[in-house]
Structures are given as C-alpha cells and as structure tokens.
Amino acid sequence: MDINTLINPTFVWITTALAVLGALIKHHAPKISNKLIPYILGGVGILLAAITALTTMPVGSLSEVAQVALVAIKQGGVCALVATGGHQWVKQGMEMRGERNSAHCNY
C-alpha cells in the first residue's frame, strides 16, 4: 500500500506538526498522561486538516461542507496515526538496539 493513497500530499505537513507537538507534550507537559497524547494529536490533526481542507476545497453547498468534514476527519486521523505510529516505531527500534537510555535519545 502506498502512503499517498492514505494521506493526500496537501496534508502531509500535518504529520510532522503532530509529531513535534506530541514530543513537546511528552517532554514539557508532565501532567498530561502519555495515554492521552494520541487523542490530543487526533483532535488537533482533525482541526488542522479542517483548516487545510477549507482553504483548498470549495464550500458552496451542504454536500461540499460534508465532504470537507469527512476529508478533515479522515486526513487528520490518519496523520495522527502516522505521527504516533512513527514515534512508536522509532522508540521500539531503539529499545531493541539497546539505545533507549543513551544520552542522544529523549524518547
């Protein structure tokens, strides 16, 4: 499966923004549980995707508004999944190599 079939190239920047946001939350907001981070990223991802969709898609009728909403939910959700999944992939890869506690790793 090609990643371009899941994430429209217009929305790719959201994945990077969510990965950065997730890292910031994890390291600078200790009161927020790590279990909540994927949900926060999902909500922010949908919001960013909605803003992006509104600026790139026509919104003249009710069906177009519904289409923008569905695109925002799908693209924002997938971007959040890619951001959190990518973090887990890197984290588990470093744990397998024994780099989890090294000085250059802040995951």
C-alpha positions in Angstrom: 0.0 0.0 0.0 1.3 3.4 -1.0 1.2 6.1 1.7 -0.1 8.6 -0.9 -3.3 6.6 -1.0 -3.8 7.3 2.7 -2.6 10.8 3.1 -3.2 13.4 0.4 0.1 15.3 -0.2 -1.7 18.6 0.7 -2.0 17.2 4.3 1.5 15.7 4.8 2.8 18.7 6.8 0.2 17.9 9.5 2.0 14.6 10.3 5.3 16.5 11.0 3.5 19.1 13.1 1.7 16.4 15.1 5.0 14.5 15.7 6.6 17.7 17.0 3.5 18.6 19.1 3.5 15.0 20.6 7.2 15.3 21.6 6.6 18.7 23.1 3.6 17.4 25.2 5.6 14.4 26.3 8.6 16.3 27.4 7.3 19.6 28.6 3.8 18.8 30.0 4.4 16.1 32.6 0.9 16.5 34.0 -0.6 15.1 30.7 -0.6 11.3 30.7 1.1 9.6 27.8 -2.1 7.7 27.2 -3.8 11.0 26.3 -1.3 12.1 23.7 -2.7 10.1 20.8 -6.2 11.5 21.5 -4.9 15.1 21.7 -3.0 14.6 18.4 -6.1 13.1 16.8 -8.2 16.2 17.7 -5.5 18.7 16.7 -4.9 16.7 13.5 -8.6 16.9 12.6 -8.7 20.6 13.3 -5.6 21.3 11.2 -7.0 19.1 8.4 -10.3 21.0 8.5 -8.5 24.3 8.2 -6.4 23.0 5.3 -9.4 21.5 3.6 -11.4 24.7 4.0 -8.6 26.6 2.3 -8.1 24.2 -0.6 -11.7 22.8 -1.3 -14.8 24.7 -2.5 -17.5 25.1 0.2 -20.7 26.4 -1.5 -23.3 23.7 -0.8 -24.2 21.5 2.1 -22.7 18.4 0.3 -19.4 20.3 -0.1 -19.4 21.1 3.6 -20.0 17.5 4.4 -17.2 16.5 2.1 -14.8 18.9 3.8 -15.8 17.5 7.2 -15.2 13.9 6.1 -11.9 14.7 4.5 -10.8 16.5 7.7 -11.7 13.6 9.9 -10.0 11.0 7.6 -6.9 13.0 6.8 -6.5 14.4 10.4 -7.0 10.9 11.9 -4.6 9.2 9.5 -1.9 11.9 10.1 -2.3 11.4 13.9 -1.9 7.7 13.5 1.2 8.1 11.3 2.7 10.5 13.8 2.1 8.3 16.9 2.9 5.1 15.0 6.2 6.6 13.7 7.1 7.6 17.3 6.4 4.0 18.5 8.4 2.6 15.6 11.5 4.7 16.4 11.1 4.1 20.2 10.8 0.3 19.9 13.6 0.1 17.3 15.9 1.9 19.8 14.8 -0.3 22.6 15.7 -3.4 20.5 19.1 -2.0 19.8 19.7 -1.0 23.5 19.8 2.7 22.8 16.8 3.6 25.0 18.8 5.1 27.8 21.6 6.7 25.8 22.3 10.4 26.1 21.2 11.2 22.5 17.8 9.7 22.9 15.0 11.6 24.5 12.1 9.3 23.7 
